[in-house]
Amino acid sequence: MKNRVITISREFGSGGRTIGKKVAEKLGIPCYDSELIQKIAEETGFNEKYIKEAGEYAPGGFLSTLTGRAYGPTNEDYLWKIQCKIIAGLAAKGPCVIVGRCADYILRDKADCLKVFIHADLAFRAERIVKEYGEREESPEQRLKDKDKRRAAYHRFYTNMKWGHAQNYDLTLNSGTLGIDKCVRIIQELY
């Protein structure tokens, strides 16, 4: 039998990472988020910061046309293959929660997945990222829009699916309306 895995996709600032960690803690199973980046770095030798940033940019964008690398495999493609291998390996080890990195798509045929998408309105997320990450030159709303746009493009590029589209998930939760703890309880009950 396949292991039960919860994948958490999320809008930036919605609390998806926090929800994933709390669910894993309540269920007594591992949660993989930044640990995925560390594992990819160990396997590839790439810098963790580079891996984190590459995971939110679709290959073939503006920079690739400047460098003449519009065709052929890119570092991002290599990282995608390693990421797929690592995520599949973690799911095969045992039940877990995996946050982001297109895990919902990667595990679609490899694990018994509860695919969750966490979202919230712009005002809730803007307030939350200022509390969590502090003020920046760029407005919180612009930071949210930019980060979500990059995540959506990356997801679309590698999965050919629309990121955040309800039909691609088993459950979508509005953390701004429900609150972080209620989202945790709902996911825990469905596990």
MIVEX-855121 format. One record per residue: residue in three letters; x, z, y of N, C-alpha, C in turn. Coordinates in nm, 3 decimals, padded with zeros to 5 digits. Last residue first. Layout:
// residues N
+------+---------+---------+---------+---------+---------+---------+---------+---------+---------+
: type :     n.u :     n.w :     n.v :    ca.u :    ca.w :    ca.v :     c.u :     c.w :     c.v :
+------+---------+---------+---------+---------+---------+---------+---------+---------+---------+
:  ALA :       X :       Z :       Y :       X :       Z :       Y :       X :       Z :       Y :
...
+------+---------+---------+---------+---------+---------+---------+---------+---------+---------+
This chain:
// residues 191
+------+---------+---------+---------+---------+---------+---------+---------+---------+---------+
: type :     n.u :     n.w :     n.v :    ca.u :    ca.w :    ca.v :     c.u :     c.w :     c.v :
+------+---------+---------+---------+---------+---------+---------+---------+---------+---------+
:  TYR : -00.689 :  00.733 :  01.337 : -00.576 :  00.714 :  01.246 : -00.617 :  00.748 :  01.105 :
:  LEU : -00.893 :  00.807 :  01.499 : -00.904 :  00.678 :  01.432 : -00.793 :  00.653 :  01.331 :
:  GLU : -00.802 :  01.048 :  01.606 : -00.921 :  01.049 :  01.519 : -00.934 :  00.920 :  01.440 :
:  GLN : -00.590 :  00.954 :  01.765 : -00.563 :  01.045 :  01.653 : -00.680 :  01.045 :  01.556 :
:  ILE : -00.732 :  00.812 :  01.957 : -00.640 :  00.741 :  01.867 : -00.612 :  00.826 :  01.744 :
:  ILE : -00.872 :  01.026 :  02.079 : -00.944 :  00.911 :  02.020 : -00.855 :  00.839 :  01.919 :
:  ARG : -00.665 :  01.193 :  02.172 : -00.760 :  01.241 :  02.072 : -00.833 :  01.126 :  02.003 :
:  VAL : -00.541 :  01.024 :  02.363 : -00.465 :  01.075 :  02.248 : -00.561 :  01.118 :  02.137 :
:  CYS : -00.750 :  00.996 :  02.545 : -00.699 :  00.878 :  02.474 : -00.623 :  00.920 :  02.350 :
:  LYS : -00.761 :  01.261 :  02.633 : -00.877 :  01.206 :  02.560 : -00.834 :  01.080 :  02.483 :
:  ASP : -00.512 :  01.280 :  02.767 : -00.540 :  01.363 :  02.649 : -00.658 :  01.312 :  02.567 :
:  ILE : -00.539 :  01.092 :  02.984 : -00.434 :  01.078 :  02.882 : -00.472 :  01.153 :  02.754 :
:  GLY : -00.862 :  00.967 :  03.074 : -00.755 :  01.066 :  03.082 : -00.661 :  01.051 :  02.963 :
:  LEU : -01.066 :  00.780 :  03.106 : -01.073 :  00.877 :  02.997 : -00.976 :  00.993 :  03.012 :
:  THR : -00.988 :  00.636 :  03.339 : -01.124 :  00.688 :  03.323 : -01.129 :  00.801 :  03.221 :
:  GLY : -00.722 :  00.577 :  03.292 : -00.763 :  00.629 :  03.422 : -00.900 :  00.692 :  03.416 :
:  SER : -00.712 :  00.466 :  03.042 : -00.656 :  00.600 :  03.059 : -00.692 :  00.661 :  03.193 :
:  ASN : -00.916 :  00.290 :  02.862 : -00.888 :  00.303 :  03.004 : -00.842 :  00.447 :  03.029 :
:  LEU : -00.828 :  00.120 :  02.566 : -00.867 :  00.245 :  02.631 : -00.826 :  00.245 :  02.777 :
:  THR : -00.914 : -00.079 :  02.296 : -00.860 : -00.077 :  02.431 : -00.916 :  00.046 :  02.500 :
:  LEU : -00.849 : -00.158 :  01.961 : -00.900 : -00.059 :  02.054 : -00.834 : -00.077 :  02.190 :
:  ASP : -00.745 : -00.365 :  01.826 : -00.853 : -00.293 :  01.761 : -00.924 : -00.201 :  01.860 :
:  TYR : -00.674 : -00.673 :  02.002 : -00.649 : -00.533 :  01.971 : -00.769 : -00.473 :  01.897 :
:  ASN : -00.745 : -00.918 :  02.091 : -00.618 : -00.909 :  02.020 : -00.586 : -00.767 :  01.973 :
:  GLN : -00.973 : -00.899 :  02.243 : -00.987 : -00.951 :  02.107 : -00.859 : -00.941 :  02.025 :
:  ALA : -00.881 : -00.817 :  02.501 : -00.942 : -00.720 :  02.409 : -00.949 : -00.769 :  02.265 :
:  HIS : -00.571 : -00.898 :  02.623 : -00.700 : -00.956 :  02.590 : -00.762 : -00.873 :  02.477 :
:  GLY : -00.313 : -00.811 :  02.663 : -00.422 : -00.733 :  02.722 : -00.561 : -00.785 :  02.690 :
:  TRP : -00.176 : -01.132 :  02.647 : -00.149 : -00.989 :  02.653 : -00.265 : -00.918 :  02.723 :
:  LYS : -00.274 : -01.390 :  02.448 : -00.291 : -01.334 :  02.582 : -00.277 : -01.182 :  02.577 :
:  MET : -00.025 : -01.545 :  02.243 : -00.149 : -01.470 :  02.260 : -00.154 : -01.414 :  02.401 :
:  ASN :  00.217 : -01.637 :  02.165 :  00.116 : -01.737 :  02.197 : -00.023 : -01.671 :  02.204 :
:  THR :  00.434 : -01.474 :  02.132 :  00.320 : -01.456 :  02.042 :  00.214 : -01.564 :  02.056 :
:  TYR :  00.636 : -01.533 :  02.317 :  00.672 : -01.507 :  02.178 :  00.554 : -01.499 :  02.082 :
:  PHE :  00.492 : -01.588 :  02.558 :  00.599 : -01.677 :  02.511 :  00.625 : -01.659 :  02.362 :
:  ARG :  00.318 : -01.369 :  02.589 :  00.263 : -01.504 :  02.569 :  00.368 : -01.597 :  02.508 :
:  HIS :  00.508 : -01.165 :  02.638 :  00.416 : -01.158 :  02.524 :  00.360 : -01.296 :  02.489 :
:  TYR :  00.626 : -01.259 :  02.875 :  00.706 : -01.236 :  02.755 :  00.618 : -01.238 :  02.630 :
:  ALA :  00.401 : -01.257 :  03.045 :  00.473 : -01.382 :  03.019 :  00.558 : -01.371 :  02.891 :
:  ALA :  00.331 : -00.983 :  03.046 :  00.235 : -01.083 :  02.999 :  00.305 : -01.214 :  02.963 :
:  ARG :  00.560 : -00.871 :  03.161 :  00.520 : -00.833 :  03.025 :  00.426 : -00.938 :  02.966 :
:  ARG :  00.551 : -00.989 :  03.416 :  00.664 : -01.015 :  03.326 :  00.628 : -00.982 :  03.181 :
:  LYS :  00.312 : -00.879 :  03.512 :  00.326 : -01.025 :  03.504 :  00.440 : -01.062 :  03.408 :
:  ASP :  00.372 : -00.607 :  03.513 :  00.268 : -00.658 :  03.424 :  00.279 : -00.809 :  03.406 :
:  LYS :  00.570 : -00.605 :  03.715 :  00.603 : -00.562 :  03.579 :  00.501 : -00.616 :  03.478 :
:  ASP :  00.422 : -00.698 :  03.940 :  00.541 : -00.768 :  03.892 :  00.573 : -00.734 :  03.747 :
:  LYS :  00.217 : -00.503 :  03.962 :  00.183 : -00.644 :  03.941 :  00.302 : -00.722 :  03.886 :
:  LEU :  00.371 : -00.270 :  04.007 :  00.280 : -00.281 :  03.892 :  00.251 : -00.428 :  03.860 :
:  ARG :  00.500 : -00.333 :  04.247 :  00.580 : -00.302 :  04.127 :  00.495 : -00.320 :  04.001 :
:  GLN :  00.278 : -00.354 :  04.414 :  00.359 : -00.473 :  04.387 :  00.446 : -00.453 :  04.263 :
:  GLU :  00.192 : -00.086 :  04.414 :  00.103 : -00.192 :  04.366 :  00.180 : -00.318 :  04.330 :
:  PRO :  00.407 :  00.048 :  04.533 :  00.374 :  00.073 :  04.393 :  00.286 : -00.037 :  04.335 :
:  SER :  00.624 : -00.166 :  04.729 :  00.501 : -00.087 :  04.715 :  00.471 : -00.065 :  04.567 :
:  GLU :  00.978 : -00.123 :  04.735 :  00.863 : -00.206 :  04.704 :  00.739 : -00.118 :  04.687 :
:  GLU :  01.143 :  00.102 :  04.755 :  01.118 :  00.016 :  04.871 :  00.992 : -00.067 :  04.853 :
:  ARG :  00.987 :  00.383 :  04.589 :  01.083 :  00.272 :  04.597 :  01.053 :  00.192 :  04.722 :
:  GLU :  00.933 :  00.713 :  04.460 :  00.910 :  00.608 :  04.560 :  01.021 :  00.503 :  04.552 :
:  GLY :  00.900 :  00.797 :  04.107 :  00.942 :  00.814 :  04.246 :  00.911 :  00.695 :  04.334 :
:  TYR :  00.807 :  00.799 :  03.849 :  00.932 :  00.727 :  03.874 :  00.980 :  00.737 :  04.018 :
:  GLU :  00.574 :  00.965 :  03.842 :  00.667 :  00.956 :  03.728 :  00.805 :  00.903 :  03.766 :
:  LYS :  00.446 :  00.935 :  04.093 :  00.473 :  01.069 :  04.038 :  00.582 :  01.064 :  03.932 :
:  VAL :  00.434 :  00.656 :  04.103 :  00.504 :  00.727 :  04.211 :  00.539 :  00.868 :  04.163 :
:  ILE :  00.280 :  00.603 :  03.880 :  00.421 :  00.562 :  03.879 :  00.500 :  00.626 :  03.993 :
:  ARG :  00.028 :  00.719 :  03.956 :  00.103 :  00.771 :  03.842 :  00.250 :  00.729 :  03.845 :
:  GLU : -00.059 :  00.559 :  04.166 : -00.035 :  00.702 :  04.188 :  00.055 :  00.760 :  04.078 :
:  ALA : -00.082 :  00.318 :  04.026 :  00.008 :  00.329 :  04.141 :  00.043 :  00.475 :  04.168 :
:  ARG : -00.280 :  00.377 :  03.835 : -00.144 :  00.344 :  03.791 : -00.044 :  00.358 :  03.905 :
:  PHE : -00.502 :  00.421 :  04.001 : -00.456 :  00.524 :  03.908 : -00.310 :  00.500 :  03.870 :
:  ALA : -00.518 :  00.169 :  04.131 : -00.498 :  00.292 :  04.208 : -00.444 :  00.404 :  04.120 :
:  LEU : -00.566 : -00.017 :  03.921 : -00.444 : -00.023 :  04.000 : -00.416 :  00.107 :  04.074 :
:  ASP : -00.703 :  00.128 :  03.619 : -00.711 :  00.053 :  03.744 : -00.583 :  00.071 :  03.825 :
:  ALA : -00.554 :  00.079 :  03.293 : -00.618 :  00.163 :  03.396 : -00.623 :  00.081 :  03.524 :
:  HIS : -00.491 :  00.066 :  02.935 : -00.498 :  00.008 :  03.070 : -00.561 :  00.108 :  03.165 :
:  ILE : -00.358 :  00.013 :  02.619 : -00.391 :  00.113 :  02.721 : -00.386 :  00.046 :  02.858 :
:  PHE : -00.446 : -00.103 :  02.307 : -00.401 : -00.144 :  02.440 : -00.451 : -00.041 :  02.540 :
:  VAL : -00.353 : -00.083 :  01.964 : -00.416 : -00.021 :  02.080 : -00.358 : -00.081 :  02.208 :
:  LYS : -00.403 : -00.139 :  01.631 : -00.346 : -00.201 :  01.752 : -00.424 : -00.154 :  01.874 :
:  LEU : -00.311 : -00.005 :  01.352 : -00.415 :  00.022 :  01.450 : -00.354 : -00.026 :  01.581 :
:  CYS : -00.204 : -00.177 :  01.059 : -00.188 : -00.142 :  01.201 : -00.319 : -00.107 :  01.269 :
:  ASP : -00.035 : -00.186 :  00.790 : -00.172 : -00.148 :  00.821 : -00.169 : -00.093 :  00.963 :
:  ALA :  00.201 : -00.457 :  00.807 :  00.165 : -00.315 :  00.803 :  00.016 : -00.299 :  00.829 :
:  LYS :  00.243 : -00.729 :  00.820 :  00.341 : -00.647 :  00.750 :  00.301 : -00.501 :  00.735 :
:  ASP :  00.103 : -00.895 :  00.981 :  00.089 : -00.917 :  00.837 :  00.177 : -00.824 :  00.753 :
:  ARG :  00.158 : -00.787 :  01.236 :  00.023 : -00.832 :  01.204 :  00.001 : -00.853 :  01.055 :
:  LEU :  00.391 : -00.698 :  01.352 :  00.344 : -00.631 :  01.230 :  00.209 : -00.680 :  01.180 :
:  ILE :  00.419 : -00.855 :  01.580 :  00.524 : -00.857 :  01.479 :  00.474 : -00.801 :  01.346 :
:  TYR :  00.193 : -00.777 :  01.730 :  00.206 : -00.913 :  01.678 :  00.306 : -00.918 :  01.561 :
:  ASP :  00.253 : -00.511 :  01.789 :  00.122 : -00.547 :  01.734 :  00.127 : -00.685 :  01.668 :
:  ALA :  00.502 : -00.522 :  01.912 :  00.492 : -00.470 :  01.775 :  00.359 : -00.505 :  01.710 :
:  CYS :  00.592 : -00.603 :  02.159 :  00.509 : -00.697 :  02.081 :  00.492 : -00.652 :  01.936 :
:  ARG :  00.706 : -00.386 :  02.294 :  00.794 : -00.480 :  02.223 :  00.718 : -00.575 :  02.130 :
:  GLY :  00.505 : -00.080 :  02.266 :  00.551 : -00.205 :  02.328 :  00.625 : -00.297 :  02.234 :
:  VAL :  00.571 :  00.175 :  02.046 :  00.525 :  00.145 :  02.182 :  00.589 :  00.015 :  02.230 :
:  ILE :  00.459 :  00.278 :  01.741 :  00.556 :  00.190 :  01.807 :  00.497 :  00.148 :  01.940 :
:  VAL :  00.440 :  00.544 :  01.520 :  00.383 :  00.486 :  01.640 :  00.493 :  00.402 :  01.703 :
:  CYS :  00.419 :  00.546 :  01.156 :  00.484 :  00.569 :  01.285 :  00.399 :  00.514 :  01.398 :
:  PRO :  00.479 :  00.574 :  00.803 :  00.387 :  00.575 :  00.918 :  00.462 :  00.608 :  01.047 :
:  GLY :  00.780 :  00.404 :  00.685 :  00.672 :  00.502 :  00.679 :  00.584 :  00.495 :  00.802 :
:  LYS :  00.944 :  00.179 :  00.649 :  00.994 :  00.314 :  00.614 :  00.883 :  00.416 :  00.599 :
:  ALA :  00.814 : -00.038 :  00.754 :  00.827 : -00.031 :  00.608 :  00.873 :  00.108 :  00.562 :
:  ALA :  00.845 :  00.005 :  01.025 :  00.710 :  00.012 :  00.968 :  00.715 :  00.025 :  00.816 :
:  LEU :  01.120 : -00.043 :  01.044 :  01.067 :  00.090 :  01.076 :  00.927 :  00.108 :  01.016 :
:  GLY :  01.129 : -00.318 :  00.975 :  01.199 : -00.217 :  00.895 :  01.147 : -00.077 :  00.919 :
:  ALA :  00.989 : -00.435 :  01.183 :  00.937 : -00.447 :  01.046 :  01.002 : -00.342 :  00.955 :
:  ILE :  01.166 : -00.368 :  01.391 :  01.029 : -00.317 :  01.392 :  00.968 : -00.324 :  01.253 :
:  ILE :  01.396 : -00.513 :  01.312 :  01.401 : -00.368 :  01.326 :  01.261 : -00.308 :  01.321 :
:  LYS :  01.304 : -00.780 :  01.313 :  01.362 : -00.722 :  01.192 :  01.359 : -00.569 :  01.198 :
:  CYS :  01.229 : -00.811 :  01.581 :  01.131 : -00.829 :  01.473 :  01.179 : -00.761 :  01.345 :
:  GLN :  01.480 : -00.774 :  01.706 :  01.369 : -00.683 :  01.734 :  01.264 : -00.691 :  01.623 :
:  ILE :  01.613 : -01.001 :  01.615 :  01.662 : -00.868 :  01.575 :  01.551 : -00.765 :  01.594 :
:  LYS :  01.458 : -01.199 :  01.742 :  01.472 : -01.198 :  01.595 :  01.518 : -01.061 :  01.544 :
:  TRP :  01.495 : -01.128 :  02.013 :  01.361 : -01.128 :  01.954 :  01.370 : -01.120 :  01.802 :
:  LEU :  01.767 : -01.175 :  02.048 :  01.718 : -01.038 :  02.056 :  01.578 : -01.026 :  01.994 :
:  TYR :  01.761 : -01.454 :  02.029 :  01.838 : -01.376 :  01.931 :  01.788 : -01.232 :  01.929 :
:  ASP :  01.611 : -01.511 :  02.257 :  01.561 : -01.551 :  02.125 :  01.631 : -01.473 :  02.013 :
:  GLU :  01.783 : -01.413 :  02.453 :  01.652 : -01.351 :  02.436 :  01.591 : -01.386 :  02.301 :
:  ASN :  01.992 : -01.590 :  02.438 :  02.015 : -01.450 :  02.399 :  01.883 : -01.380 :  02.372 :
:  THR :  01.837 : -01.891 :  02.305 :  01.893 : -01.808 :  02.412 :  01.926 : -01.670 :  02.357 :
:  PRO :  01.843 : -02.217 :  02.159 :  01.827 : -02.072 :  02.148 :  01.896 : -02.000 :  02.264 :
:  GLY :  01.727 : -02.502 :  02.357 :  01.813 : -02.436 :  02.260 :  01.793 : -02.286 :  02.262 :
:  TYR :  01.701 : -02.565 :  02.708 :  01.673 : -02.599 :  02.569 :  01.771 : -02.528 :  02.478 :
:  ALA :  01.790 : -02.471 :  02.950 :  01.645 : -02.481 :  02.932 :  01.608 : -02.510 :  02.786 :
:  ARG :  02.034 : -02.413 :  03.060 :  02.002 : -02.362 :  02.927 :  01.853 : -02.368 :  02.901 :
:  GLY :  02.128 : -02.462 :  03.313 :  02.126 : -02.573 :  03.218 :  02.092 : -02.531 :  03.077 :
:  THR :  02.109 : -02.272 :  03.501 :  02.229 : -02.268 :  03.419 :  02.233 : -02.381 :  03.316 :
:  LEU :  01.863 : -02.326 :  03.614 :  01.982 : -02.330 :  03.699 :  02.109 : -02.339 :  03.615 :
:  THR :  01.693 : -02.284 :  03.404 :  01.702 : -02.420 :  03.458 :  01.823 : -02.434 :  03.549 :
:  SER :  01.725 : -02.015 :  03.364 :  01.772 : -02.106 :  03.260 :  01.781 : -02.249 :  03.312 :
:  LEU :  01.607 : -01.902 :  03.593 :  01.751 : -01.893 :  03.574 :  01.803 : -01.991 :  03.469 :
:  PHE :  01.326 : -01.958 :  03.553 :  01.401 : -02.015 :  03.665 :  01.552 : -02.014 :  03.640 :
:  GLY :  01.290 : -01.951 :  03.194 :  01.243 : -01.937 :  03.331 :  01.338 : -02.000 :  03.431 :
:  GLY :  01.360 : -01.939 :  02.932 :  01.323 : -02.069 :  02.987 :  01.270 : -02.063 :  03.128 :
:  PRO :  01.211 : -01.638 :  02.800 :  01.319 : -01.734 :  02.813 :  01.269 : -01.865 :  02.873 :
:  ALA :  01.037 : -01.391 :  02.982 :  01.027 : -01.500 :  02.886 :  01.145 : -01.595 :  02.906 :
:  TYR :  01.119 : -01.057 :  03.010 :  01.131 : -01.189 :  03.071 :  01.123 : -01.295 :  02.962 :
:  GLU :  01.134 : -00.818 :  02.891 :  01.022 : -00.839 :  02.982 :  01.033 : -00.971 :  03.057 :
:  GLY :  01.358 : -00.789 :  02.744 :  01.232 : -00.770 :  02.676 :  01.111 : -00.786 :  02.766 :
:  ALA :  01.563 : -00.793 :  02.922 :  01.535 : -00.917 :  02.849 :  01.402 : -00.910 :  02.777 :
:  GLU :  01.566 : -00.521 :  02.997 :  01.524 : -00.623 :  03.093 :  01.487 : -00.754 :  03.022 :
:  LYS :  01.658 : -00.404 :  02.758 :  01.532 : -00.359 :  02.820 :  01.479 : -00.466 :  02.915 :
:  ILE :  01.901 : -00.535 :  02.726 :  01.796 : -00.550 :  02.625 :  01.661 : -00.512 :  02.683 :
:  TYR :  02.043 : -00.443 :  02.950 :  02.017 : -00.585 :  02.934 :  01.902 : -00.608 :  02.836 :
:  LYS :  02.057 : -00.170 :  02.888 :  01.988 : -00.214 :  03.010 :  01.951 : -00.362 :  03.001 :
:  GLU :  02.215 : -00.173 :  02.653 :  02.074 : -00.130 :  02.648 :  01.995 : -00.175 :  02.770 :
:  ASN :  02.421 : -00.455 :  02.580 :  02.397 : -00.337 :  02.661 :  02.248 : -00.303 :  02.660 :
:  PHE :  02.470 : -00.574 :  02.244 :  02.428 : -00.594 :  02.383 :  02.405 : -00.458 :  02.450 :
:  GLY :  02.515 : -00.532 :  01.980 :  02.628 : -00.510 :  02.069 :  02.594 : -00.535 :  02.216 :
:  THR :  02.317 : -00.547 :  01.786 :  02.361 : -00.670 :  01.854 :  02.488 : -00.654 :  01.937 :
:  GLU :  02.271 : -00.291 :  01.680 :  02.281 : -00.407 :  01.590 :  02.344 : -00.529 :  01.658 :
:  GLU :  02.260 : -00.127 :  01.905 :  02.355 : -00.098 :  01.797 :  02.377 : -00.221 :  01.710 :
:  ALA :  02.045 : -00.246 :  02.043 :  02.180 : -00.244 :  02.103 :  02.286 : -00.221 :  01.995 :
:  ILE :  01.836 : -00.188 :  01.871 :  01.870 : -00.328 :  01.897 :  02.012 : -00.338 :  01.955 :
:  LYS :  01.837 :  00.092 :  01.892 :  01.863 :  00.029 :  01.762 :  01.903 : -00.119 :  01.779 :
:  GLN :  01.772 :  00.124 :  02.166 :  01.899 :  00.175 :  02.113 :  01.935 :  00.108 :  01.981 :
:  ILE :  01.517 :  00.012 :  02.165 :  01.622 : -00.050 :  02.247 :  01.759 : -00.004 :  02.197 :
:  LEU :  01.387 :  00.198 :  02.004 :  01.396 :  00.057 :  01.962 :  01.509 : -00.013 :  02.036 :
:  GLU :  01.392 :  00.426 :  02.158 :  01.473 :  00.423 :  02.035 :  01.488 :  00.281 :  01.982 :
:  SER :  01.199 :  00.392 :  02.344 :  01.337 :  00.363 :  02.386 :  01.431 :  00.361 :  02.266 :
:  ASP :  01.010 :  00.404 :  02.092 :  00.995 :  00.341 :  02.222 :  01.136 :  00.303 :  02.268 :
:  TYR :  00.850 :  00.535 :  01.822 :  00.962 :  00.451 :  01.861 :  00.928 :  00.380 :  01.991 :
:  CYS :  00.777 :  00.836 :  01.672 :  00.736 :  00.743 :  01.776 :  00.860 :  00.666 :  01.819 :
:  PRO :  00.699 :  00.969 :  01.344 :  00.791 :  00.927 :  01.450 :  00.726 :  00.832 :  01.550 :
:  ILE :  00.435 :  01.216 :  01.298 :  00.506 :  01.094 :  01.258 :  00.598 :  01.051 :  01.372 :
:  GLY :  00.245 :  01.414 :  01.349 :  00.367 :  01.448 :  01.277 :  00.442 :  01.327 :  01.223 :
:  LEU :  00.027 :  01.380 :  01.505 :  00.016 :  01.333 :  01.367 :  00.139 :  01.368 :  01.283 :
:  LYS :  00.118 :  01.481 :  01.748 :  00.001 :  01.543 :  01.685 : -00.011 :  01.505 :  01.538 :
:  GLU :  00.332 :  01.300 :  01.795 :  00.357 :  01.444 :  01.781 :  00.242 :  01.513 :  01.709 :
:  ALA :  00.193 :  01.060 :  01.821 :  00.291 :  01.076 :  01.713 :  00.318 :  01.224 :  01.687 :
:  VAL :  00.045 :  01.117 :  02.054 : -00.023 :  01.085 :  01.928 :  00.072 :  01.110 :  01.811 :
:  LYS :  00.254 :  01.149 :  02.241 :  00.165 :  01.261 :  02.209 :  00.090 :  01.239 :  02.078 :
:  LYS :  00.367 :  00.891 :  02.245 :  00.449 :  01.006 :  02.205 :  00.362 :  01.125 :  02.166 :
:  GLY :  00.144 :  00.739 :  02.336 :  00.208 :  00.712 :  02.207 :  00.288 :  00.831 :  02.156 :
:  ILE :  00.105 :  00.854 :  02.591 :  00.000 :  00.861 :  02.490 :  00.060 :  00.840 :  02.350 :
:  THR :  00.344 :  00.777 :  02.716 :  00.310 :  00.919 :  02.701 :  00.205 :  00.938 :  02.592 :
:  ARG :  00.312 :  00.498 :  02.708 :  00.428 :  00.561 :  02.643 :  00.398 :  00.709 :  02.616 :
:  GLY :  00.074 :  00.464 :  02.860 :  00.082 :  00.425 :  02.720 :  00.196 :  00.489 :  02.644 :
:  GLY :  00.023 :  00.505 :  03.126 :  00.049 :  00.622 :  03.042 :  00.060 :  00.591 :  02.895 :
:  SER :  00.008 :  00.298 :  03.303 : -00.117 :  00.346 :  03.244 : -00.100 :  00.469 :  03.157 :
:  GLY :  00.242 :  00.187 :  03.398 :  00.184 :  00.298 :  03.472 :  00.058 :  00.355 :  03.412 :
:  PHE :  00.180 : -00.134 :  03.279 :  00.278 : -00.046 :  03.341 :  00.205 :  00.062 :  03.421 :
:  GLU : -00.040 : -00.148 :  03.002 : -00.007 : -00.188 :  03.138 :  00.092 : -00.087 :  03.193 :
:  ARG :  00.064 : -00.169 :  02.658 :  00.011 : -00.100 :  02.775 :  00.048 : -00.169 :  02.904 :
:  SER :  00.031 : -00.113 :  02.308 :  00.065 : -00.205 :  02.417 :  00.004 : -00.143 :  02.541 :
:  ILE :  00.116 :  00.054 :  02.032 :  00.062 :  00.079 :  02.165 :  00.118 : -00.026 :  02.261 :
:  THR :  00.032 :  00.073 :  01.694 :  00.109 :  00.002 :  01.797 :  00.037 :  00.024 :  01.930 :
:  ILE :  00.063 :  00.274 :  01.421 : -00.011 :  00.258 :  01.546 :  00.081 :  00.183 :  01.642 :
:  VAL :  00.047 :  00.223 :  01.073 :  00.127 :  00.218 :  01.195 :  00.033 :  00.203 :  01.313 :
:  ARG :  00.060 :  00.304 :  00.742 : -00.028 :  00.305 :  00.859 :  00.060 :  00.318 :  00.983 :
:  ASN :  00.212 :  00.086 :  00.502 :  00.213 :  00.207 :  00.582 :  00.119 :  00.194 :  00.701 :
:  LYS :  00.042 : -00.069 :  00.226 :  00.117 : -00.077 :  00.351 :  00.107 :  00.055 :  00.427 :
:  MET :  00.083 :  00.000 : -00.119 :  00.000 :  00.000 :  00.000 :  00.087 :  00.000 :  00.125 :
+------+---------+---------+---------+---------+---------+---------+---------+---------+---------+
